[in-house]
Amino acid sequence: AREAARDGAPGASAEEPLPLFTSCCPGWLKLVEESAPELAPYLSTCKSPHMMYGAVLKRFSHELLGVGADRVHLCSVMPCVRKRGEA
């Protein structure tokens, strides 16, 4: 929502602190939350591309496959062990 507000989305409020820090790395986000909690309000609330793709895949592919959404799973092989937190 904060990102949409900054882009001028109708009905969104831009009363959030700036600058906005963003990263797709869950390790970086955890580091900021633990090491510099005063910066937490400045962290983006966007999901990682992996999580967004998983939600889209689950939402639309089950209809194409003719199965329930609970039967659709996304398996990714990634080099970073911090991605386990997104499972």
Secondary structure, DSSP 8 states (H G I E B T S, - for coil): -HHHHHTT-TT----S-SS-B--S-HHHHHHHHHH-GGGGGGB-----HHHHHHHHHHHHHHHHHTS-GGG-------S-GGGGGG-
